[in-house]
C-alpha cells in the first residue's frame, strides 16, 4: 500500500523551512549551493501545506535547512538562531496542528548562554506565552555536517 493509500495521520519529522534572512546570511557566508543544489529554493507555508495535503501529511515538524545557523561568528550565529527559531514558532502558531518546529542551537557555540535560545524557543517563542503551549516544539542541534540530535 502506498503512502497516499492510508487514512492514518502522517507526521513528517524531517521538514525544512527557510527564511529570507537565513538565505541572505548563508549566501554571505559563501553557501551558494546548499547540499550541492543549484541554489537556494524558495519556501512558503502555503506551498508546504499544499504538498502536505497532496501526500496526506497531517503535521510537519520544521527545522532550518543545512548547514545550520553558525557560519563562523558566535554572536551572529546566536542572533540568526533566535531569528529562525522565532520564525518557526510563528509558523507553528499560525497553523496550529499542521506545523511544529525543532528549535535550533548555534552549534558549535554551546556555552550556557547559548542554551538561553533553546529555553526561549521552548517557552515564549514556541508557544506564544510561557504558560500556554499551542504548538509542538523540540530542540534540534545541527552541526555543519548536518547531524541532528533532538530531545
C-alpha positions as CSV (number, residue, x, y, z in Angstrom):
1,X,0.0,0.0,0.0
2,X,1.4,3.4,-1.0
3,X,1.7,6.3,1.4
4,X,-1.3,8.0,-0.2
5,X,-3.5,4.9,0.3
6,X,-3.9,5.3,4.0
7,X,-6.2,7.0,6.4
8,X,-3.6,7.3,9.0
9,X,-2.5,10.7,10.2
10,X,1.1,11.0,9.0
11,X,3.7,13.2,10.7
12,X,6.7,14.4,8.8
13,X,9.5,14.9,11.3
14,X,12.1,16.0,8.8
15,X,10.8,19.1,7.0
16,X,13.0,22.1,6.3
17,X,12.0,25.7,6.1
18,X,13.9,28.8,5.1
19,X,13.6,32.5,5.8
20,X,14.8,35.3,3.6
21,X,17.2,36.4,6.3
22,X,18.6,33.0,6.7
23,X,19.3,32.6,2.9
24,X,20.9,36.1,2.9
25,X,23.2,35.1,5.8
26,X,24.1,31.7,4.3
27,X,24.9,33.3,0.9
28,X,27.0,36.0,2.6
29,X,29.0,33.2,4.3
30,X,29.7,31.6,1.0
31,X,27.0,28.9,1.0
32,X,25.7,29.5,-2.6
33,X,25.0,25.8,-3.5
34,X,23.5,24.2,-0.4
35,X,24.0,20.5,-0.2
36,X,25.1,20.5,-3.9
37,X,21.8,22.0,-5.2
38,X,21.9,24.6,-8.0
39,X,20.8,27.3,-5.5
40,X,18.6,28.1,-2.5
41,X,15.0,27.1,-3.1
42,X,12.1,29.3,-2.1
43,X,9.9,28.2,0.8
44,X,6.4,29.2,1.9
45,X,4.0,27.8,4.4
46,X,1.2,27.8,1.8
47,X,3.2,25.8,-0.7
48,X,4.3,23.4,2.1
49,X,0.7,22.9,3.2
50,X,-0.3,22.1,-0.4
51,X,2.5,19.5,-0.5
52,X,1.4,18.1,2.8
53,X,-2.2,17.8,1.7
54,X,-1.2,16.1,-1.5
55,X,0.7,13.4,0.4
56,X,-1.8,13.3,3.3
57,X,0.6,14.6,5.9
58,X,-1.2,15.9,8.9
59,X,1.7,17.6,10.7
60,X,5.2,18.6,9.7
61,X,7.9,19.3,12.2
62,X,10.0,22.1,10.7
63,X,13.7,22.7,11.2
64,X,16.1,25.1,9.5
65,X,17.9,23.8,6.5
66,X,21.5,22.8,6.5
67,X,24.2,24.0,7.0
68,X,22.6,25.3,10.2
69,X,22.9,28.8,11.7
70,X,26.6,29.1,12.6
71,X,28.8,30.5,9.8
72,X,31.8,31.3,11.9
73,X,30.8,34.1,14.3
74,X,29.3,33.1,17.6
75,X,27.4,36.4,18.2
76,X,26.0,36.5,14.6
77,X,25.0,32.8,14.9
78,X,23.1,33.4,18.2
79,X,21.2,36.3,16.6
80,X,20.4,34.3,13.4
81,X,19.4,31.3,15.5
82,X,16.9,33.4,17.6
83,X,15.5,34.8,14.3
84,X,14.9,31.5,12.7
85,X,13.5,30.0,15.9
86,X,11.1,32.9,16.2
87,X,10.1,32.4,12.5
88,X,9.5,28.7,13.0
89,X,7.4,29.4,16.1
90,X,5.4,32.0,14.3
91,X,4.6,29.5,11.6
92,X,3.6,26.9,14.2
93,X,1.3,29.4,15.9
94,X,-0.2,30.5,12.5
95,X,-1.1,26.9,11.6
96,X,-1.7,25.0,14.9
97,X,-1.6,21.3,14.5
98,X,-0.2,21.5,11.0
99,X,3.3,22.7,11.9
100,X,5.5,22.3,14.9
101,X,9.2,23.1,14.9
102,X,12.6,21.9,16.1
103,X,14.3,24.9,17.6
104,X,17.9,25.3,16.5
105,X,21.0,25.8,18.6
106,X,24.0,27.8,17.2
107,X,26.5,24.9,17.3
108,X,29.4,24.7,17.9
109,X,28.7,27.7,20.3
110,X,27.3,25.7,23.2
111,X,28.1,27.5,26.4
112,X,25.3,28.1,28.9
113,X,24.4,31.4,27.2
114,X,23.5,29.5,24.0
115,X,21.0,27.4,25.8
116,X,19.0,30.5,26.5
117,X,18.0,30.4,22.8
118,X,16.6,26.9,23.4
119,X,14.8,27.9,26.6
120,X,13.3,30.9,24.8
121,X,12.2,28.7,21.9
122,X,10.6,26.1,24.2
123,X,8.6,28.7,26.2
124,X,7.5,32.1,25.0
125,X,8.6,31.9,21.3
126,X,7.4,28.4,20.6
127,X,4.1,28.7,22.3
128,X,3.1,32.4,22.3
129,X,3.4,32.7,26.0
130,X,5.3,30.9,28.7
131,X,2.3,29.2,30.2
132,X,0.1,28.4,27.1
133,X,1.6,25.8,24.8
134,X,0.0,25.8,21.4
135,X,2.4,24.0,19.1
136,X,4.8,21.1,19.4
137,X,8.4,22.2,19.8
138,X,11.7,20.4,20.4
139,X,15.3,21.3,20.3
140,X,17.4,20.3,17.3
141,X,21.1,20.9,17.3
142,X,22.6,20.9,13.8
143,X,26.3,21.0,13.0
144,X,27.9,22.0,9.8
145,X,27.8,18.4,8.7
146,X,24.0,18.3,9.2
147,X,24.0,15.8,12.0
148,X,20.9,16.3,14.2
149,X,20.0,15.4,17.8
150,X,16.7,16.1,19.3
151,X,15.3,15.7,22.8
